[in-house]
Amino acid sequence: MLGLAGDVCATPPDAQEATLPATHVVPAIRNVALPTAPAATISNRTLTQLWRSPVVFDRALLETAPRIVAAQERRGYLGKDDKIYVQGELRGASEFCIVRPGRHLSDPASKEPLGDELVLLGTAVLQAPTEEGLQGLLIVDASREIMIGDRLLAMPFQGDLAALRAISSQHSSLAVDALIVSIADGTAHAGQHQIVAINKGALDGISEGKLLRLSAAAIPFSHDVAKAIPRTQQASRIRQLPQEERGRLLIVRVFDRVSYGLITQALEPVQVGDKAYAPQQERTSIKDVE
């Protein structure tokens, strides 16, 4: 393009004078919470999983519970449709949960004992007594292998399934700062619709239906690792990464010092030692669907 003096211009004179506003971008850490989700849905399969989840028990109760002493097929491992023989007082009950002592729970921070888990293995129904004074039962359901020596407790010792369906998540003004102490199925990590236990219970004000946020365990780091800096000064520079939300936990079972929750949302895998804490004021309904 030719100007008035015959000079060649790459752009019009007016365009050369125009300047665009400058935008300065500064690096920063932003902690963004999960968006408010629609009403969560829990399938019947998940409800059954909740019903079968471990419970905290009194060892004295288990010591007096009926015990499996023999099986019709004389196998070491038993399952559905196997007939078993039980020794002990059934106290008039006809339906039983087959159980076994599980893990010993302790607080990850204080190492204080919190209780012992009782694992549900299956269910059995009474058939008829034998001449030897034993009780004959039929295993009608088995989620794990059952063995001689496992115990029986009258149903429904672990809670009513209808009560689990009625749970509605809610938030109270009580602050909660808990840690995950175990994952129900014994895996290293948990995701959505899995059960985890936390180190807070009824004695700490926890109640069924309480909705908690999940975050990773605090990770310390040092922002100045220069070798010239004395160690005493380096220690003072140790910080922790910001707490980032990675899921939601709905409390479904509460004992004195331990509570079990269902992970309703998960952005990343959850593990033992991660935090569970009270969210901001909110309320979400839980629906039961097929």
C-alpha positions in Angstrom: 0.0 0.0 0.0 1.3 3.5 -1.0 1.3 6.4 1.5 0.9 10.1 0.6 4.7 10.5 0.2 4.9 7.4 -1.9 6.3 5.3 0.9 5.3 1.6 1.2 3.3 0.9 4.4 2.6 -2.7 5.6 -0.6 -1.5 7.4 -2.7 1.6 7.2 -1.5 4.6 9.4 -4.6 4.4 11.6 -4.0 0.8 12.3 -0.4 1.5 13.3 -1.5 3.9 16.0 -4.1 1.5 17.4 -2.8 -0.6 20.4 -4.4 -3.6 22.0 -4.8 -3.7 25.8 -2.2 -5.9 27.5 -3.3 -8.8 29.8 -1.0 -10.0 32.5 -1.4 -13.6 33.6 -0.1 -14.5 37.1 0.4 -18.2 38.0 -1.7 -19.2 41.0 -3.2 -22.2 42.8 -6.9 -22.4 42.6 -8.9 -24.7 44.8 -12.2 -25.4 43.1 -14.9 -27.5 44.9 -17.0 -30.1 43.2 -20.1 -28.6 41.5 -23.4 -29.2 43.2 -24.6 -32.5 41.9 -28.2 -33.6 41.2 -29.8 -36.1 43.6 -27.7 -39.2 43.8 -29.1 -42.6 43.0 -28.3 -45.8 44.8 -29.2 -49.0 43.1 -30.5 -52.1 44.8 -27.2 -53.8 44.2 -25.4 -51.0 46.1 -27.9 -51.2 48.9 -27.2 -54.9 49.2 -23.5 -54.1 49.3 -24.2 -51.7 52.2 -26.2 -54.3 54.0 -23.3 -56.7 53.7 -20.6 -54.3 54.7 -18.5 -54.9 57.8 -19.7 -53.9 61.3 -17.8 -53.2 64.5 -18.7 -55.9 67.1 -18.3 -56.9 70.7 -16.0 -59.9 71.0 -17.9 -61.1 74.0 -21.0 -61.4 71.8 -19.2 -63.5 69.2 -17.7 -65.9 71.9 -21.2 -67.2 72.7 -22.5 -67.3 69.1 -23.3 -70.7 67.5 -20.3 -72.2 65.5 -20.2 -74.2 62.3 -18.7 -77.6 63.3 -19.3 -79.8 60.3 -20.6 -79.9 56.7 -22.5 -82.6 54.8 -19.9 -82.7 52.0 -17.0 -82.6 54.4 -15.3 -79.8 52.4 -13.0 -77.2 53.8 -14.7 -74.4 51.9 -18.4 -74.0 51.7 -20.9 -72.0 49.6 -24.5 -71.6 48.5 -26.7 -74.7 48.8 -24.3 -76.5 51.2 -25.7 -78.0 54.3 -23.9 -77.2 57.5 -24.1 -78.4 61.1 -24.0 -75.9 64.0 -23.3 -76.3 67.7 -24.7 -73.7 70.1 -27.9 -72.1 71.3 -30.0 -70.6 68.4 -32.5 -68.9 70.8 -35.5 -69.6 68.6 -34.2 -67.9 65.5 -34.5 -69.5 62.1 -32.5 -67.1 59.8 -28.8 -66.3 60.4 -25.9 -64.3 59.1 -22.7 -66.3 58.8 -19.8 -64.1 60.1 -16.1 -64.1 60.8 -13.9 -61.6 62.7 -12.1 -59.2 60.4 -9.5 -56.5 60.8 -8.6 -54.7 64.0 -9.1 -50.9 63.4 -6.8 -48.3 64.8 -6.6 -44.5 64.4 -4.0 -43.6 61.7 -3.0 -40.5 63.7 -3.0 -41.6 67.3 -2.7 -45.4 66.8 -5.4 -45.8 69.4 -7.5 -48.9 68.9 -11.0 -48.2 67.6 -12.6 -51.7 67.5 -12.7 -54.9 65.5 -14.6 -55.5 62.3 -17.0 -58.4 61.7 -17.3 -59.6 58.1 -20.6 -60.9 56.7 -19.9 -64.1 54.7 -23.4 -65.3 53.8 -26.8 -66.3 55.2 -28.3 -69.6 56.3 -31.8 -70.9 57.3 -32.6 -73.5 59.9 -33.7 -77.0 58.6 -33.9 -79.5 61.4 -32.0 -80.7 64.5 -30.0 -83.9 64.4 -29.8 -86.8 66.8 -26.4 -85.7 67.8 -27.8 -82.5 69.2 -26.5 -80.4 66.3 -28.6 -78.0 64.3 -28.8 -78.5 60.5 -28.9 -75.3 58.4 -28.7 -74.6 54.6 -26.5 -71.9 53.2 -28.8 -69.8 51.0 -26.4 -67.1 50.1 -22.6 -66.7 50.2 -20.6 -63.6 49.2 -17.3 -65.2 50.4 -16.0 -68.6 51.1 -17.4 -70.1 54.4 -15.3 -72.4 56.6 -15.7 -74.7 59.6 -15.4 -72.5 62.7 -17.3 -69.5 61.3 -20.0 -68.1 63.6 -23.7 -67.4 63.2 -25.7 -64.4 64.4 -29.5 -64.1 64.2 -30.7 -61.7 61.5 -30.9 -58.8 61.1 -28.0 -58.0 63.5 -26.4 -55.7 60.9 -29.4 -53.5 60.4 -32.6 -53.3 58.3 -32.2 -52.9 54.6 -35.3 -50.7 54.5 -33.6 -48.3 56.9 -30.7 -48.0 54.5 -33.1 -47.1 51.7 -34.5 -44.3 53.8 -31.2 -42.6 54.4 -31.1 -39.0 53.2 -27.8 -37.0 53.2 -27.7 -33.9 55.2 -25.3 -31.5 56.8 -25.1 -30.3 60.4 -23.3 -27.4 61.9 -20.9 -29.8 63.7 -17.4 -29.6 62.3 -15.9 -33.0 61.3 -12.2 -33.7 60.7 -11.8 -37.5 60.2 -9.4 -40.0 58.6 -10.2 -43.1 56.6 -9.1 -46.2 58.5 -10.1 -49.0 56.2 -11.7 -50.0 52.9 -14.5 -52.5 53.2 -13.3 -55.0 50.6 -9.6 -54.8 51.6 -8.3 -53.1 48.5 -5.6 -50.4 48.5 -7.9 -47.8 46.8 -11.6 -47.1 46.8 -13.8 -45.5 44.2 -17.5 -44.5 43.7 -20.0 -46.8 45.4 -17.4 -48.4 47.7 -17.5 -48.5 51.5 -14.9 -47.0 53.7 -14.6 -46.5 57.5 -13.6 -43.3 59.3 -12.2 -42.8 62.8 -15.2 -40.9 64.1 -18.5 -42.2 65.4 -21.5 -41.5 67.6 -19.3 -40.3 70.5 -18.0 -37.6 68.1 -21.4 -36.5 67.0 -21.5 -38.4 63.7 -25.0 -39.6 62.5 -26.3 -41.5 59.6 -26.9 -39.4 56.5 -24.1 -37.0 57.2 -22.4 -35.9 54.0 -18.6 -35.4 54.1 -16.0 -34.2 51.6 -13.0 -36.3 50.8 -9.5 -35.1 50.2 -6.0 -36.5 49.9 -3.8 -36.9 53.0 -1.6 -33.8 53.6 1.6 -33.9 51.6 4.5 -31.9 53.2 7.0 -30.2 50.9 9.9 -27.7 51.1 10.0 -24.8 48.7 13.7 -24.1 49.3 16.0 -27.1 49.1 19.3 -25.1 48.7 22.1 -27.1 50.3 23.6 -23.8 51.7 20.6 -23.3 53.9 21.0 -24.8 57.4 18.6 -27.7 58.1 17.0 -25.8 61.0 16.0 -23.0 58.6 14.9 -25.6 56.0 12.5 -27.2 58.5 10.8 -23.8 59.0 10.1 -23.6 55.3 8.2 -26.9 55.1 4.7 -26.4 53.9 1.7 -28.6 53.0 0.0 -28.8 49.6 -3.5 -27.2 49.5 -6.4 -29.5 50.5 -8.1 -30.5 47.2 -11.5 -32.2 47.2 -11.6 -35.6 45.5 -15.0 -36.9 46.4 -18.1 -37.1 48.7 -18.9 -39.6 51.4 -22.3 -40.5 52.7 -22.4 -41.9 56.3 -24.6 -45.0 56.4 -23.5 -46.9 59.6 -22.5 -45.4 62.9 -20.9 -47.0 65.9 -19.4 -45.5 69.0 -15.9 -44.7 67.6 -16.2 -45.8 63.9 -18.5 -44.9 61.1 -18.9 -46.4 57.6 -19.7 -44.4 54.5 -20.6 -44.8 50.9 -18.5 -42.9 48.4 -21.1 -41.2 46.2 -18.7 -39.2 44.1 -15.0 -39.8 43.3 -12.7 -37.7 41.2 -9.6 -39.7 42.2 -9.0 -43.0 44.0 -9.3 -42.8 47.8 -7.0 -44.6 50.2 -6.5 -45.2 53.9 -5.2 -42.0 55.6 -7.2 -39.6 53.4 -9.3 -37.0 55.1 -13.1 -36.8 55.4 -14.4 -33.5 56.6 -17.7 -31.6 56.9 -18.8 -29.6 53.7 -20.5 -26.3 53.5 -24.2 -26.0 54.2 -26.0 -28.2 51.7 -28.6 -31.0 51.4 -29.0 -33.7 48.8 -31.7 -36.4 48.7 -30.9 -40.0 48.1 -33.2 -42.1 45.9 -33.5 -45.8 45.6 -33.7 -47.1 42.0 -33.8 -50.4 40.3 
